[in-house]
Amino acid sequence: MNESRFDGMGEIYARFRPNYAPEFINYIFTELGADKNSVIADIGSGTGKLTAQLAPRCGKIYAVEPNADMRRIAERDLKDFANYISVAMPAENTGLEANCADIITVAQAFHWFNAQNFKAECRRILKPGGKVVLVWNRKLDENDFMRETDILTGKFCDSYKGRSDGALRGDSKDDDFSGLFEGKYEVLEFQNDYALNEEQFIGGNLSSSYAPKAGSENYATYVDGLKDIFGRYQTGGVVVIPNVTRCFAGEV
């Protein structure tokens, strides 16, 4: 099952995955109408990367995550938010009350869901006129550093089929929303470049679902390859990752 793909990866995911662009968070609380009283359901919330950015600005936030390891990290890190509620359920059957949410967010996770079942669940738990927002941090393939990293990953990560951060680009007939959105939806990009030191670069790559785990056959060789790439492209001990936060928002 997809919910087990990140077993044992909660700590590394929480440490090394980037946040979402501040302008994207502002978009939710301006253009989509969320405010300090809004109820948000963050579905497939993982270790709470997006949850933590939304919680200070809304009334209540449900963090729905079936993976126990990922959820444990979120519960530890977000325990001081009085409006945070952890929910141990899958995206397609959240267990939330009907018509309880003003907005549903899905960060870096929609490609793991059964789209049709998720759509039905969204319709059940959203208030009338509520919106669904899908978002990914998407690294851009616009320099040799990124291209070399992708080639290395394809060589040593057996299940790698391309980065999931670009799983839904919204600009190709191959993108499958499976009828999630009814009618018009918005596609927006917010620049979100970030700088990484060697530890952060390696950790970020190891946080992917397809990355080899410590002790596995390809792990050491993959890490050595990442160190080599970083060493050749770093400046002042860091590399800058060209990245956008890309979101899809509309009614279901």
C-alpha positions in Angstrom: 0.0 0.0 0.0 1.2 3.5 -0.7 0.9 4.5 2.9 3.9 2.3 3.8 6.3 3.7 1.2 7.7 6.2 3.8 8.1 3.8 6.7 11.2 4.7 8.6 11.7 8.0 6.7 9.9 10.4 9.0 13.0 12.0 10.5 14.9 12.5 7.3 11.8 13.8 5.5 11.1 16.4 8.3 14.7 17.5 8.4 15.5 17.9 4.7 12.3 18.6 2.7 11.9 22.4 1.9 9.0 24.6 3.0 6.5 26.0 0.5 6.8 29.5 -0.9 5.5 32.1 1.5 3.6 33.7 -1.4 1.8 30.4 -1.8 0.6 30.5 1.8 -0.4 34.1 1.3 -2.4 33.1 -1.7 -4.5 30.7 0.4 -5.3 33.4 2.9 -6.0 36.1 0.3 -7.2 34.8 -3.0 -8.9 31.7 -1.7 -10.4 33.5 1.3 -9.0 31.5 4.2 -8.8 33.5 7.5 -8.2 33.0 11.2 -11.5 31.2 11.6 -11.2 28.8 8.7 -11.1 25.0 9.0 -8.4 23.4 6.8 -8.0 19.7 6.2 -4.4 19.0 5.2 -4.7 15.5 3.5 -1.6 13.3 3.2 0.0 15.7 5.6 3.2 13.6 6.3 5.5 15.1 8.8 3.5 18.4 8.8 5.6 20.5 6.5 2.7 22.4 5.0 0.5 22.0 8.2 3.1 24.0 10.2 2.9 26.9 7.7 -0.9 27.0 7.7 -1.6 26.4 11.4 -0.6 29.9 12.7 -3.1 31.5 10.4 -6.3 29.4 10.5 -8.9 28.4 13.1 -8.5 24.7 13.0 -6.4 22.3 11.0 -6.9 18.6 10.6 -3.6 16.8 9.6 -4.8 13.5 8.0 -1.9 11.0 7.5 -2.0 7.2 7.5 1.7 6.6 7.9 2.5 6.1 11.6 6.2 7.2 11.3 5.4 10.4 9.4 2.5 11.2 11.7 4.6 10.7 14.9 7.0 13.3 13.7 4.2 15.8 13.0 2.6 15.1 16.4 6.0 15.8 18.1 6.8 18.9 16.2 3.3 20.5 16.1 2.1 19.7 19.6 2.2 23.4 20.6 -0.4 24.4 18.1 -3.7 24.3 20.0 -5.7 24.2 16.7 -3.8 21.2 15.3 -5.7 17.8 15.2 -3.8 14.7 14.0 -5.9 12.1 12.2 -4.7 8.6 11.5 -6.7 7.9 8.3 -6.2 7.6 4.5 -7.0 10.4 2.1 -10.0 8.5 0.6 -11.6 7.9 4.0 -10.6 10.6 6.4 -13.2 10.0 9.1 -13.9 13.7 9.3 -17.4 15.1 9.7 -19.4 16.0 6.7 -19.2 19.7 5.6 -16.5 20.5 8.1 -13.7 22.0 6.0 -13.4 25.4 4.2 -10.3 24.3 2.3 -8.5 21.0 1.6 -4.8 21.1 1.0 -2.7 18.3 -0.4 1.1 18.8 -0.4 3.4 16.5 -2.4 0.9 13.6 -2.1 -2.0 13.6 -4.6 -0.2 11.2 -6.9 -0.4 8.5 -4.2 -4.2 8.8 -3.9 -7.1 7.0 -5.6 -8.3 10.2 -7.4 -12.0 9.2 -7.8 -12.4 8.1 -4.2 -10.5 11.1 -2.9 -12.8 13.4 -5.0 -15.9 11.8 -3.3 -14.3 12.3 0.1 -13.6 15.9 -0.7 -17.2 16.5 -1.7 -18.3 15.0 1.6 -16.1 16.9 4.0 -16.0 20.3 2.2 -18.4 23.1 3.1 -20.4 24.5 0.1 -18.0 26.5 -2.1 -14.9 25.0 -0.5 -11.8 24.7 -2.5 -9.2 21.9 -3.0 -5.5 23.0 -3.4 -2.9 20.5 -4.7 0.7 21.7 -4.3 4.2 20.5 -5.1 7.7 21.9 -4.6 9.1 21.2 -8.1 12.8 21.3 -8.8 13.6 22.8 -12.2 15.8 20.9 -14.7 17.6 23.9 -15.9 21.3 23.3 -15.0 23.9 20.6 -15.2 23.8 20.1 -11.5 20.2 19.0 -11.5 20.6 16.9 -14.6 23.5 15.0 -13.2 21.6 14.4 -10.0 18.7 13.0 -11.9 21.0 10.7 -13.9 22.6 9.4 -10.8 19.2 8.8 -9.1 18.0 6.9 -12.1 21.1 4.7 -12.0 21.0 3.7 -8.3 17.3 4.0 -7.3 15.5 1.0 -8.8 11.9 2.4 -8.6 12.8 5.9 -9.9 10.6 6.9 -12.8 11.1 10.7 -12.6 10.6 13.1 -9.7 7.1 13.1 -8.2 7.4 16.8 -7.6 6.5 17.2 -11.2 4.0 14.4 -11.3 1.2 16.7 -12.3 2.3 19.7 -14.4 -1.1 20.6 -15.7 0.2 21.4 -19.1 0.1 18.0 -20.9 -2.5 15.5 -22.0 -0.5 13.0 -19.8 -1.4 14.8 -16.6 -4.2 12.9 -15.0 -6.5 14.8 -12.6 -9.1 12.0 -13.2 -11.8 14.6 -13.2 -10.9 15.9 -9.7 -11.7 19.5 -10.5 -15.1 20.5 -11.9 -14.8 23.2 -14.5 -12.1 25.8 -14.1 -9.1 25.5 -11.8 -6.1 27.8 -11.3 -2.5 26.8 -11.9 0.0 29.1 -10.2 3.7 29.0 -9.7 5.7 30.8 -6.9 9.5 31.0 -7.1 11.0 29.1 -4.2 14.7 28.6 -4.8 16.6 27.4 -1.8 20.3 26.8 -0.8 21.6 23.5 0.6 24.8 22.4 2.2 26.1 18.9 1.5 24.2 17.3 4.4 21.0 18.9 3.3 21.5 18.0 -0.4 22.2 14.4 0.4 19.4 14.2 3.0 16.9 15.7 0.6 17.6 13.1 -2.0 17.4 10.3 0.6 14.0 11.5 1.7 12.4 10.4 -1.6 10.2 7.3 -1.6 12.4 5.7 -4.2 15.7 6.4 -2.5 17.7 3.4 -1.2 17.6 3.0 2.6 20.7 2.7 4.8 22.2 -0.7 4.6 20.7 -1.5 1.2 22.8 -2.5 -1.8 22.9 0.8 -3.6 22.9 3.1 -0.6 26.6 3.8 -0.1 27.4 4.1 -3.8 24.4 6.5 -4.2 25.6 8.7 -1.3 29.1 8.8 -2.7 27.8 9.9 -6.0 25.8 12.7 -4.4 28.9 13.8 -2.5 30.9 13.9 -5.8 28.2 16.0 -7.6 27.9 18.4 -4.7 31.6 18.8 -4.4 32.0 19.8 -8.1 29.1 22.3 -8.1 29.1 23.9 -4.7 30.1 27.5 -4.1 31.0 28.5 -0.6 29.8 25.2 0.7 26.3 25.4 -0.7 24.4 24.8 -4.0 21.2 26.7 -5.0 18.3 24.5 -6.1 16.1 26.2 -8.7 12.6 25.4 -7.5 9.0 26.6 -7.8 6.0 25.9 -5.5 3.3 24.9 -8.0 -0.3 24.7 -7.1 -3.6 23.7 -8.6 -6.7 25.1 -6.9 -10.4 24.8 -7.7 -13.8 23.2 -6.8 -14.4 19.5 -7.0 
